[in-house]
Each structure stands twice: as C-alpha cells, then as structure tokens.
Amino acid sequence: MFRGTYMNRNKNIDPEKLYISKRLEEKLQKISRYPLTVMEAPMGYGKTTSLRSFVKGHRGFFVWLSVLDSSQEYFWESFCRLFRQIDSDVADQLLAAGYPKDNVMAGMTINLMNNANYPGDVLFIIDDYHLVAGDTLNHFFELVARDNNPDLHFVLLGRSRFNQNREELKLKNRLLIFNEDDFKLNQQECGQYIENCGLKLGIDEIELLYRYSEGWISALYMIVLGYASTGEIRKPANVNELFETAIYSHYDENQRDLLLRACLFRKFSMNQISTVRPSADTGEILDDIVASNGFIRYEADQKRYYINGLFSKFLKEKLTEESEEYRKEIYRNAADWYANKGKHFRATLYYHRGGFYDEMLKSFEMDKGKGFSGKSGQVMVEAYNSCPPEIRRNHPMALMICAVQLSMTKQTEGFNGIMAELRSIFEEQSSADVRNDMVGEYYILMGFVAYNNLRKIVAYQEKARKFIRGCSAIEGGKGSWTFGLPSVLYMFYREKGSLDELVKLLYDSRENYYSLTDNNGRGGEYVMDAEACFMRGNPERAEILSYKALTAAERYGQIGIAICAYFLQARIFLLNGDTEKGLQALAKIHETVVESERYTFVHSADLCRAFIYAVYNQDKLIPKWVKKGNYDDCGVYHPVESFLYVIFGRLLINQEEYSRLLGMEDRLYESAAEFPNLIAEIYMDIYMATAFEHLEMREDAEVRFRKAVEKSHEDEIYIPFIENYKGLRHLFRDLKFDGAQAEFVEKCRELYKKYEKSLNIRLNEEGSSPINMLTKREQEISLLVAEGKTNMEIARQLNVAEITVKKSLSNIYARLGINNRAALTKKISIG
C-alpha cells in the first residue's frame, strides 16, 4: 500500500478526464481505410470509450449498435432499424431479407447494402459483438471485408477472437485488428494518465501503480478513485474488490437500489429507468451517479445511459446477494417494460428469471418463435422446459409454437413430448369452444408435420375444419407454403400411378384449406396440374394453367406459387424454342422476390436458374453455392435438399464425372427418400443409367434405365427422359420393352425428336456479353451505371422511382454473380 504525499490536493483529482494513448489514437485514425475493423479485448480495456471518443471527432457519419442478447432475429431487427439512418428503403429491404444465414442470403444482403445512398464514409459500429458472433455471422463479415465497399466500414467490438481468415484479410488490407495490447498502457502512459487526472506521483509510485493495474485502464481508474477518497494506493485482490472499495461502498442505499435495477439494461432511457424504479428522486440520483462514476455515462445525442459491461457484471453479482423478493420485483419490472415495448424475447427471459411463468408463456406466444434463432434457441427451450406443467397446460398455443420449432429443427424427442402433452390438455379442457380451437390447431400442426403426404395432410385439414371457427393461428396466408421448392408436383408426388389422384385431391381440398389458412398457397392446385401436363408432353395446356396459377398468386400475395409458375413457364418456353421468353420468365423469378421483398425465397430463385442452366449445359451460369454439392448448412429447408441433388447430379453428368456420381449414389437416393419424392428418384435412376453407360457397364445401365421406365410409364412422366436423352441414346435404341412400357419409350423418342433442336440451344447464343442475360430495362440501367450515373440520375432519365433502380440493381447483381457497380461496369465493358 502507498499513502500519497498530496492529500491536500485531493479536490483537484479528476479521474473522469478521458485519456487515450497517442499510439492508440494514431491507430484509430486508420479505421476508415478498412472495410472491417475488429476490436477484441476483455471487458474493461476501454474499447467502447476509446472508439466513442474517436467517432465524436470523426468527420464522417456513424451508426452505433449495442448488442443486448444472443438472439439473431433481434440483432438483425436492430441492425436494420439503425440502417434506416443511412437509407430507409434499403433498410426495409434488409429487414425483409432477414438474417444472412448462408452464402446466398449474405450475397443478397451485401448487394442491398451496396445499393444504399451513403452520406460519405459511414462507420457502422457493433458493440458487444461477441453476444451474437458465430461462424455464420463471422463469415458474413468476412464477405463484407472482401467486397470492400468504399463507403461502408464495419467496426466490431467484442471479447471473442475473429478467426475468419484473419491473416489473409489483414494481408489484403481488408481487416484491421485491435487487441488488448493496443489498449493496455505502458508505464510511461500510466504516468501520463496519472498526471492527466491531477495527481503528482514519483517514478517509484507510478511504477507501483503500473504493477498493481498491469496497464489496465479500468483498474487504473478505480485505483485513482480510491486514492481520491482515502489518499492511499491499494493493491486490489480482484476486479470485484476494486468495484466494491472504489465505487459501490461509497453509495447510499437509494443509489445502490437504482444501480441494481439499472444493471439489467446495458443501455436505458430516463423513461425506462423511471418505469423500473418509479420514484420522484430517480433522475436526481442518476445524475449524481453519472457525475461521480465513469462506468455509467450519458450520451446526450441518443438520450441514453450506458453501463460498462464489467461494472454491469459486478452489479448483477451483487443482485444475487439480495433477497429473493427484491430480485423478483426487479426482474418483473424489467420484463414488464420489455413486454410493453413489444420486445417479447427479452421479456420472456426476465419473466423466466423471476419465476413469473404465466407471463413468460404469454410473451413466448407473442414472440411467435422468433427467439428460437441461433444461440438463443436453446435458451428459449430451457425457459419453456423450466415452466411448471400445470402452468404450461394453460398455454397450449405456446406448446404448439414450440412444437413447430422443434419439428423444423428435427428435435424429435422434444416434439413428441409436447404433442403428448397437448393431447392430454385437450382431454381436460372444460370449455367446448376453447377445446375445439385447440384441437383444430393441433390437427393443423399435424398436417404441417405430415409433409409431404398429401392424403394425410388433407385428412388433418378436414378434421381441423370441424373444430376451428375461423382461420388457424399457427399457419397463415404469408407463410412459405412451398418451403422454397419451385415445384408443387415435386412436393407431393410420392408413388407411381398416383398423379391423377393427387391433382384431383388438391383441387377438391383447396377451399377447405384456404379458408383455414387465409389463402396460404392459393394457386398451388393450378401449378400441380400444369406440371403434370408438362411432364406428360402437353406444354400448351401447361402454359394455360400456369397463367391461372399466376393470377391467383398475384391476387393473394403467394410468392412461392408465383415462383413455381414462372419456373414452369421458363421450361415451357425454352422447350418450345423461345429462348427470349424463357429467359424473361426466369428473370421474373428473381425480380418477383426483390419487388415483393420476400427474400426468404432468394434460394428458390437460385434453384430455378441452376436447374435450367444445368439442363442446357451452361454450368458457368449456375450459382456457386449450388455447385458445391454439400447442402447440410446451405440455409434451405430439408425438403429442398433432394431437388438440389437433382441439379447436382446433372452437373456431374455435364462434367463427365461419372465415377463421382456413382460414388454419391447412397446420398442421392437418401435425399430423395427423406421426404419421399418419385420425381427425384426418376432423375436419380436416369443419372445412374447414364453414368454406367458411359463407363461401359452396360448391365448396370440397363437395370437402372428399366427402373426409371417402370416408375414413370404409368403416369407418363416423359420430361426427365427427354431432358437427358443424349446420355441415354444407346439405351433407347437397344433395349426392348413390352406393352405400356414400350409405348412409353416410343413416346419419349417422339418427344425428343420434336424438341431436340430446342433442347440443344445455347441460352446465350445471341452473344457472350453478360448484358444479354438481363431484361431490356435492366440493360438500360446497366449501361447508365457504366456511364457513371448515380441512382438518382438514372431514375430521372428513365422516369422511374429511385427505389425501382435500387431493386433492379439488386436483381442485376444477383443474376451476374457480382456485388457492386465497379464489377458491373467491368462486366459491361468486357461484353
């Protein structure tokens, strides 16, 4: 312990004076040169303080996002809300696109951000990034760094290490790293800090203080606070002792009460703290605390108070020492505040901590499963499981929401447990109306789980209609009825000889289902009928039905159905040799996604492009993520995977990788069997026959070819055969069939002869320029971009809204596989 010589000057000691080392200041100036900066250091090293000091003197525009919890959904909502300060239109599109959970969505998000109108250099700062950091988000920011938008610079502050190809990004000047050594003060800097505070210490005393603090600015600050109070420099045993002796012990009972209530909020407004501590002296007490404590600060421009993370952690530990009654009151007040603000995820968590289970499940229901995203999913399951069974029984809707989430994430044991619990609740319900609604929702849920057995689904819907008085609460008109698949036939066709029955069943059951779900999937019956006609070699009838589907889809806002209809039209037009109309229909798919801002369907748009270009041997135009052949973490629903493998199988055929294709046989058939799909099986049999034929394994080729014919002939599924006819040519010539199968094979030959020329065209045969892949309006916009015009200038010249230009650019970027205007200009100039 050291007792100071200048006790009489304590009144001149001011530990609140900000000190940032010169070397740290110089490094901070480099931030705007990099697309991505990461500040990684433990709590209390001054990351936030030093950066806030820097941005206040920064001439550019900045946005500051403080992450509060691990929910990806709520992080993304906050991100988009703050992006409105940059460009409100793009912010709305980012929100509609949703959290960038895979490469496809990450690319779409970057495209959208590149379309924003930036007010010069923008720093987008994400504080406490470690709360949401993970492989997915780290990869997204790696792509942001590689994209190198000159107007947008992200700064991530957190405690975890950013290991996403960091050395490569640093070498390419895409990533700037700050670590704890940048924030630690050396002995000389400690002396400068002490002098800045108004203390006059000798070299030996400064050395002692440096040893006590190890250059940690928070420890220095608290030691100086203690010196200002006692005139002594003490060596602390740990961080909590520093907080206790230097700060907390000097507060009275009211000040401590306010701190303990505020520590649940990393940031808060005066209204917020007054809600959780409704006392007339709250404002006055808070002002006194802020004036004497650098760990709580007030940002006048945001009208928010911020608590240092390390101090907040200390206070939460102090809260655990208080009585249960006191803690429950604080948790209840905080939860009520979040619930009243519509922040149901955090309300659920605080009701859970306080043991207010009835209110917790109400918030759980209001959250509608959003809190199940990312890291927070397990937290939500734990909160739900902690609830006493007798209270859960009063909230069957919460059980159903949980069941839906568990079924989608394949948590079978938990799902089965909830379903059993629901059944027992129904049996005990005394109110007939409530019981009927619950039973009806249960059957809707069972239909959801029965995907893709159309007979079972319809049976559950008929049962649900007997009980539900209006529309279902768990399945509505804005859902993804197709699960992202671009084909309704692909969803439900499981058994040979069942096609006519399934089409009729969908027609007959549609009105019942639409009345239950507010027209969810409206037009799907026309798509399935149209696809059946197309597969049977009747494209004329298929085209008529596709327009019926589009009319219904547009009227009721069914984006998934519109995608299916446009995809089918693209196949029809291309089969008939009308390349221009075919590519326009294909372009309409992505355009529909962008214009509707239903970016959850962006994978569907890529699937359609990939399938078409694979059939027409244009592998270079297929999105990269589809080419990789591993779809475990690609961000699509499980039913979509087999469709992806149908595309990938054709890619391997195009690239003559026959042995690799045969080596993947088990995985390909497994994908088709997970949600049984006969179309996928037929394609797989055809691919295997083709591969064996090219490897001169004729006996195996014949077996597979006969399997494909046997599965297809009864329902007249011709199209997969004529799309792959060239690889099967010798099998068509040499193999003999009897009866209906012989007629089927002969019909395949006739159809291939009819469409041979159109099946062998090059989709970009009019020229190799990328601009030929775009619509006329997109070509106009691209050429004006290449001339250096801004979005506003383009909008004025073409007499359209600026947002139309932005959306068109997003479509163009996605179509050409690029992310910015410079890349577009280069593409156009090369073309």
N, C-alpha and C positions, 0 to 999 in steps of 0.2 A: 504494500500500500504506500502511496506517496501523498503527503499533505502539501498543498500548494503554498507558495510564498505570498501570493497576491490576493488574499482573501478579501481585502477591502475593495477590490475591483470587480467583485462578482456581478454587480449590477450592470457592468459593461459587457459581460459574456453573452454572446448571441449565437447559440448553436443552430438557429434556424437559417443562418446565412448559407446559401447554396454554394457548394464547392465542387467543381468538376476539373479533373486534372487536364493539363494542356494537351497531353498526348491523346486523351480520350476525346477532347474537343476536336482535335485535328482528324481523328478517325471518323467521328460523326459527320464531318463535312463531306465524306466520300459516299454517303448513303445514296444520294441522288444519281450516282454514276452506275448503280447496280439495279437490276430488276428485282433482286431478292436480297434482303439482309436478315440475318438471324442473330439474335442476342440470346445466348444460352448461358445462364448462370443461376446459382441457387437464390432463394429468396434473400432479400436484404442487401443485395450488392449494388443497388441503385440503378438498375436497368431502366425502370419506368421514369424515375426522377431525371436522369440524365437525358433521356430521349424527349421528355416533355420540355425540358429547358431548351433543347436543340430546336424542336419544331416551333417554339414560340418565336425564335429568331429566323426561322426559315421563310424565305420569300414565297415559296410555292404553297399549294393547297394541301391540307392533310385531313385524314379521317382517322378517328381512333375508336377501335372496337375492343372493349374489355370482355373477355370470355368469362362466363359465370359458372358454367357447368359442362358436363360431358355430352350433352345432347347435340347430335349433329344437326338435327332439324332446327332446333332453336338457335344454334350458332349460325346456320345459313339464313334464317329469317333476319337475324340481327345484321349479318353481313349485307344482305340485300337492302334492308332499311337504311343503312348508312350509305350504301352506294347511291341512294337517291340524291344525296348531296352532290354527287358527280353528274349523274344523268338519270332522271326519274324513269324514262321509258325503258332504258336498258336494265335498270334495277327491277322493274316489273317483270321483264323477260327472264332475268336471272332467278327471280323467285319462282316463276312458273317452271323453269327448267329443273329446279330442285338441286339438292346437294350433289356435287360432282363425284359420284361414287365409283366411276370407272373411266377408262380412257375415252370412251365415246362422249360421255357427259362432260368430262374435263375439256375435251376439244371444243364441244359446243359452248361451254362457259367462257373459254378463252376467246372464241370468235365473238361472242356477245360483248365481252368487255372491250375488245378491240374496236367495236363499233361505237363506243361511247364518245361523247364530245368532252374532252378533258380541258379544264381551265389551266393549261400549262402542266408543269410537273405536279403529280399527285403522289403523296405518300399515304399508303393505306396501312395503318398500324394495327396489329392484332396482339393485344396484351394477354398474358396468361394462356398463350397458345397451347401449352402442354396439356391443358384440360381436354382439348379435342384432338390433339395430334395423334396420328396413327399412320399406318402405311398408305392408306387411301389419300388422306389429305396431304401428307408429305409428298406423295407422288404428284398430286395436283400442283403443288407449288414448285416442284421440280420442272414440270411442263411450263409453268408460268415463267420461270427463270430462263428456260431455253427459248421461249417465244420472244423474250426481250422487248416487250412493248416500251418504246422510248418515253411514253407519257406516264406510265404507271409503275410505281415502286412499292413492293410489299416489304414490311418490316415485321418479323415475328419475334415476340418476346416470350421466353419461357424457360423452364428448368430442364427440359429434356434435350438431348443431343439430336440435331438434324443430320441424319446419316444418309440422306437420299443422294448418292453420287456426289457427295460434297467436294471431294478433291477435284473431280473433273469440272464441276461447275465453277470452282474457285479459279482453276487454271484458265478457263474461258471467260473470266471476268463477269460471270453471271451471278456469283454469290459472294457476299461479304459476311464474314463471321466475327462476332464479338463473343469472347468467353470471359470467365471470371478474372483472368489476368489483366484484361483491359479495364476492369472496374476496380480492382484492388489498388490501393495506394501504396507506393513505396515509402520509405522512411522520410525522405525529403518532402514528399507530397503530404504526408501526415503533418509535418511541421507547418507547411503552408496552410493546411486546413485549420490547425490549432490557432495560428495567427489570424486567420480569417474570422474565427469565432470570437476573437478579442482576448485570447489567452496569451500570456507570455511565459513560456516554459523553456528551461535549459535543454541542451542537447541530450543529456542523460535522461531527463524526464520524457522527452519526446521519444527516445529510443524505448523506454519502458512502456509508454503508451502504445507504441507501434507493436511491441511484443504482445501486449495484452489484447490488442484488436486484430493483429495479423493483417492490418491494412484494410479490414472490412469496414466500409463506411458506416453501416448501421451500428456496429459495435462502437466505433469512434464517437458517433453522435450520442449514444446513450451514456458512454463514459463521461463525455463532456457535460451532459445534462446532470449526471450525478455529481460531478465536480462543482457545477454551478450551485447545486443545492447544499453540498456538505463541505466543499473545499478539499475533498480527498479524491485521489485517483485509485480506484479499487480494481483488482483483477476479478472479473466475473467467473463464476463456476460454469455457467452455461448461458445460452441466449435468454431463456425464460427468467433467469435471475436478473439479467440486465433489464428486461422489461419491468420486472417486479420492483426492483430497487430504484431504477432511474425514472420510471414513469408511473406505473399503476399504484404504487404505495402512496403517492402524493395526492391522489384524487380522493374526493369525499364520496359518500355513499350515493348521491344523486349522479355524480359524474360517472362512477363505475356502472351504475344501472343503465345509463344511456349507452355506454360503450358495449356492454354485454348485449343490449338489444340491437345495436347497430352492426355488430360483428357478423351477423348472418347475411348482410348485404356488402359485397365488395365495393359497390358504389350505391349511393342513395341520394334522394332529394329531400328537402326540408319537409315536404308533404308526406313522404314515405316514412321518415323517422318520427314525425308527429303522429302518424297513424299507429305505429307500433309502441309509441310512448306518448299517449295523449295527456300531456301536462303543459301548463302555461309557461313553465320555465325551460322547456326543451331547447328552444332556439338560443336563449342566453347561455345555457350550459354548453351547448355545442360550440358556440363562438369562443368560449373560454378554452375549451379543449383544443380547438384548431390553433389558437394563438400560442399555445404552450407545447404543442406536440407535432413534430414534423412527420409523424406516421399517419396523420389524418390531414388531408389537405382539401381545400375548396377550389374548384375550377369555376370561375365566375362566368366564363363564356358558355359553359354547359349547365350551369346551375346545379352541379352535382358535387357530392363529397366522396372522396376516395379513401379507403383504408388500406394501408400497406399490407401485403399478403402475410408477412411474417408476424406483424402485430395482430392481424385478424386471427391467425392460427393460435397465438398465445391467448387471446380473449376467448376463443372457443374452448380451449382447455380450462380456462377459469370458469366458464359457464358450466362445465361438467361438475364443478365443485359445489354449485348452488343446489338448493332443494329441488326435488322433482316437480313440485307445484309451480315454482318460479320458472323452471325451464319450460314446462309445458305451456305456460302462459305466453312466453316469448315465441315459441315455435308456432303457437296458434295464431298470434298476431301477425307474424311474418307470412304464414300460409294464407291467412285471410286476405292480406294485401295482394299477394300474387294472384289469388283466385279472382279477386275483384278486377284485376288488370288483365284477366284472360290468359295469364301465364300458368297454365294448368300443370305443366310438368314439374316446375319448382314447387307449386302449391302441393302437389301430390307428395313430394319428398318431405316437406316440412310437416304436413299433417301426419305422415308416417313417423317421423322422429318424435312428434309429440304424442303419438298414440291415438290420434283422432281418426279412427278408421272409417267411420261413416262418411265424414267429409273427404277423406282421402279417396274413397272409391267414387264419390261424386266428381271430384277433379279428374280421376282416372277416366271416367266416362266422357267428360268434357274434352279431355286430351285426344280421344279417339285413336289411341295407339301411336301418336306421333313420338311419344317419349321412348318408344321401343328402338329408336335408331341408334346405330353404332354402340359406343361404350355404355350408353345409358340403358340399353335394353335389359341387361341383367339386373340393373338397379331397380327397374320397374317391376320385373318378375319377383325380385326379393321383396319389394314393398307389397306387392299383391299377395305373395305367399305368407307374409307376416300377419295378415289380417285374420282375425278370428273367424272360423267357419260360420258362426251364427250371424255375423255382420255381412259376410260375403253373400249369404243367402238372400239378403235384402237388395242386392245389386246384380241381378242376372245379366244386365247389359254389360257391366264391367267384365263379367266372366266371358261373355261372347267376344268382346273386343280382344281379350287376352287369348282366347281360343283361336281366333283368326290369325293373330300374330304368331302364335306357336305353330300353327299348321303351315304357315308360309315359310317358317324357318326350320321346319322338319323336326321340331321338338315333340316327338310322338308321345312319349310318356306323359309329359305335362298336359298335352292336348287331350289325351284320353281321360286323364283325371278330371279335367274341367268338364268334359262332356258328361261324365258320370255324375258329377256334382249338379250340373244343370238339370239332368233328368229327375234327380231326387227333389230339386227345388220346385219343379213343375207339379210334381205329385202332391206337394204340401201347400201349394198356393190356394188360398181360400177365395180370392176374388176371381170370378169367372172371366171377366174382361181382361184383367192383367195376366191371368194364366194363359188365356188364348193368345194374347200378343206374344208372350214369351215362347209358347210352343211354336207359334208361327215363325218367329225369328230363329228358333232352333232348327226348324226344317230348312229355312233359307241357308243357315250356316252349314247344314249337312249337304245341301246342294252345292255350295261353294267347295266343300271338301271333296265332293264326288267327281270333280273334274277328272277326266273328260268323258264320263259315261253319261251320254245324253238321256238314255232311258231313265236312269236313276235320278238325274237332275230334274227332269220333268215330273217324275213321281213325287219328289220332295216339294217341288213348286206347287203341285196340286194340293198336297197336304197343307202347305203354308197358307194357301188362299182360303182354306176353310177356317183359319184362325185369325189372320191379320185383317184388321178393319180397313187399313189404308195402305200406305207404302212401307216397305221394310226400312228399319232404322239402320241396319248394318250393310245394306247393299243399295246404292243409289244410282241415279242416272249419269253421274260423272265418273263412274269407275272405268277400269280398263277391262271391258268385257272379253276382249280377245287375249288378254295377258301379254300383249305386244306381238302376237303372231300375226302375220299378214295374210292368213288364210283361215276361214271358218271351217272349210272341209277338213283341213289338217287338224283342227281341234277335236272333231267328234268321230271321224271315220276310223273305226277300230276293227271291224270284221268284214270279211268278204261277203258279198251278197246282201249287205245291209244298206246300201246307199240310198235307194228309193225310199225305204222306210224312214231313214234318218231325216231326209229332206222333208218328207211329209210330217214327221213328228215335230220338226222345228216350226213349220207353218202352223200346225194345229195348236201348238202350245204357246205361240208368241204373245197373244193378247193377255193371257193369264200372267205370264212373266213380266210383260211390260207394265201392267197395272200394279204389280208388286214392287217394281224397281224404278218407277218413274222413267220408263222407256230406255233403260240401260240396254245397249246393244241393238237398238232399233235398226232394222235393215239387214241384220245378220242372216235372216232366212233367205233373202234375195241373193246374198253373196254365196251362200252354200249351194243354192240351186244353180246359180250361174257357174260356179266352179265345177259342179257335176256335169253341166252341159259342155263346158270347155274340155274337161278330161275325156269326154266321150266324142270329141271331134266335132262339136257343134258351136263354133265360136260366134256365129251370128246370133243365136238365141242367148248365149252367154253375155254378149255385149248389151243386149236389151235389158237383161236382168241386172247387169252391173249399174246401169243408169238408174234403175228403180232403187237399188241399194244406196246410191249416192244421194238421191232425192231425200230418202228417209234419214240418212246420216246427217246431211246438212240441216235438215229441219230440226232434228233433235240433238244436234251437237255431238254426234258419235264419231269422234276422230278415228278410233280403231277400225270402225266399219268403213269409213271413207278410205283409209289406207288400203284395206283389203280390196275395195272396189277399184281403186286406181292401179294397184298392183296387177289385178286380173286384166284390166284394160291394157296395161303395158304389154302383157304377154299376148293378148289377143291381137293387138295392132302389129306387134313385131312378127307374130306367126303369119299374119296376112301380108307381110312385106312392107307395111307402112312404118318405116323407121322413124320419121319425124313425129308422127302421132304417138308412137310407142315411147320415145324418149321424153316427149312432153308429159305423158301420163306418169312416167317415172319421176320426172321433175316435180310434178304436182304433189307427190307424196311428201317430200321434204318441205315444200312450200306450205302445205297444209299444216304440218307440225309447227313451223315457225309462226305462221299467221295466227294459229289458234293458241300459241304459247303453251301447248301441251307437250313439253319437252321430254316427258317420260316416254314418248313414242319415237324419240330420235333413233333408238336402236332398231325399231321397226323399219324406219326409212333406210337404214344401212342394210338391213336384211334383204329388202326388196332389190336394192342396187346390186348387192352381192350375188343374189340368185340369178338375176338377169344377165349380168356380165359373166358369170360362170358358165351359163348355158351357151352364151355366144363367144366363149373363149377369149374374153377381154379381161384377163386376170389382173392386169396392171391397174384397172379401174376399181378394183374391189377394195373396200376399206381394210386397213392393215389389221385391225383387231379381229376381223373375221378370218383372215389368212392364217392366224397363229395356230388354230387347231386345238387350243385348250380353253375351254369356256367355263371353268369352275368358278372364276371370280370376275366374270365379264359384266355383271350388273343386270342380266336378264332373268326373267322368271324361269323356273326349271322346265315348264312345258315347252319353252322356246329352244332348248338345247338341241333336241333332235333335228329341228329344222336347220340349225346351224351346221350340224354334222352332215346333213344332206348337201348343203353348199360345199362344205369342206371336202366331202367325198368326190364331188365333181371337180374341184380344184386339183385334187391328186390325180384324177384321170387326165385332166388337161395337161398336167406337168409330167405325165407318164411315170408317176411314182407308184407303180402297181404293187410292188412288194410292200411298201409302206402302208398302202391302203389295206392290203390283206392282213398286215400285222396289226392294224387297228380294228379288225373285224369285230372282236368282242365288244369293244367300246361303242362302236357304231350301232350294233344291234341292241346293246343295253340302253342306249339313249332312246331308241325307238320303242322299247318295251316299258320304260319307266312310266310313261303315260301312253298306253298302247295306241299306236298310230299306224294304220296299214299303208298309207301313202309313203311314210318314211321307210317301212320295211320293203316296199316295192322298189324304191330307189336304191336301197342298200343291196338287194338281190341283183339289180341291174348292174350296179357298180362292181360287185364281186364277179359277176359273169364276165364283164368287160376286162377286168384285171387278169383273171385266169386265162381268158382267150389270148391276150397279148403276151402272156408268159408261156403260151403253148401248153397249157394244162387243160386240154380240151374236155376231158371227162368232168372235171370240177366246174368248168364253164357251163357245160350243158345242164348239170344239176341245178345250178343257180338260175340259169335262164328259165328252165321249166318251172322252178318255184315262183319266179316273178310272174310268169304267164298264168300259173294256176291261181295266184292270189288276185289277178287283175281281170281275167276274162269275163267273170260273171257280171261285174258291174261296168265292164267296158272302159277300163282306165287305160287309155291309149297314150296320153301325152308323155308320161315318163319314158316310154319306149321310143317315141319319135324324136324326143329331145336328145336321146343317147343312141340313136340308130347307127351312127357311123361306127361306133365301137362294137356294135353287135351285128354288123352287116353279115358276117360269115355264119353266125348262128341262125340268123333269119333265113339264110339261104339253105343251110344244110339240115337243120332239124325238122323232123316230121311230127305233126300233131294230128289229133283226131277230133271230130265233132266240133263243138263250140270253141274249143281252144284253137283249132285250125282256122276257123272263121275269124277269130280274134287276131291271130298272127297275120292273116292276109289283109285284114283291115288296117293293121299297123303299117304294112308295106305300102298300101294305097295312100294312107295319110302322109307318110314320109315323102312319097313321090310327089304329092300335091304341094307340100310345104318345104321341100328340100332346098330350093333356092333361098327362101327367106330365112331358114334355119342356119344358113352358112354365110350370111352377110356380116360385114364388119360394121359395128354400130357407129363408128366414127369414119365411115368410108368417104364422107364428103371432104375430108381433110383431117390432118392430125392436130390442128390447133385446138387447145382446150376450150376455146370460146364456143366451139360447135356443140359442146355438151350443155350449153346454157339456153334458156328461153330468150326470145328477142328482147324483152325488157331487161333481163339480166345482162345480155350482151351490151346494150346501151349503157347501163350503169358501169360495167367493167371498163369499157373504153373511156368513159369520162373519168373514172378513177385513175386510169393510166395516164390521162392528161393532167393529173394533179389536182383535180377539183375536189372540194370538200363535200360532205354530205348535204349541207345546206345549199351549196351551189348546184349540185346535181338535182336536188329536189325542185329548185326553182326552174331549172332548164327543162325538166321533164314534166313540170306542173303536177307533182305528186307531194305527199306529205313526207317530211324528213324521216319519220319512223318507217315509212314504206321502203325508203332507201336502206335504212339500217337492217331491216328484216331481209331484204333482198341480198344484201352483202353477206349476212349470216348464211343464207342458202347457197350463195356462190362459193364461199369459203369451204363449206362442208362438201359441196359437190366436187370441188377441185382438190380437196385434201390440204388446204392451206389455212393460215391463221391471221393474215394481216394484208394491208394494202400494198406493201412493198412486194410481197410474194405474188399478189395478183398482177401487179404491173409487170413483174418479171415473166409470169406465165403468158400474159398477153403479148409481150414483145417477142418472146421466143416463137409463139404461134404465128 
